[in-house]
Amino acid sequence: MSYRILADLVVGVHFAFVVFVAIGGLLVLRWPWVAGLHLPAAAWGAVIEFAGWICPLTPLENWLRRRGDGAGYEGGFIEHYILPVLYPPGLTRELQIGLGMAVLLANLVIYLYVARRLARGNSRMRSGATGPQR
């Protein structure tokens, strides 16, 4: 397998991880067990954003690209469509922190909704209700 394909695969995984961190809490609405995967991923994403660190996938991707043909991000679907989302031009530290806060807030709202829904379901079970309350 060529280094370029491996680099593209790393970018794809990176993009999927970013999407999972941002909106993975929505999956918890359908599959509560996903919280066990999403909460640590969201914590890692928040630490990376707020500390200003670089995700380890970024240097790996760059190393693979250098080991390959050394071409930049020109050509191909991944380079053209996914990379600008992961590495937008003009990404400042303030914007990075703002994005991190937005992701945390969105996930907080989702998890509060899930917790209320679970609490409501548990209180119905304790009261012996079997169907919708009228």
Secondary structure, DSSP 8 states (H G I E B T S, - for coil): --HHHHHHHHHHHHHHHHHHHHHTHHHHHH-GGGHHHHHHHHHHHHHHHHHT---THHHHHHHHHHHTT---S-SSHIIIIIHHHHS-TT--HHHHHHHHHHHHHHHHHHHHHHHHHHHHHHHHHHHT--S---
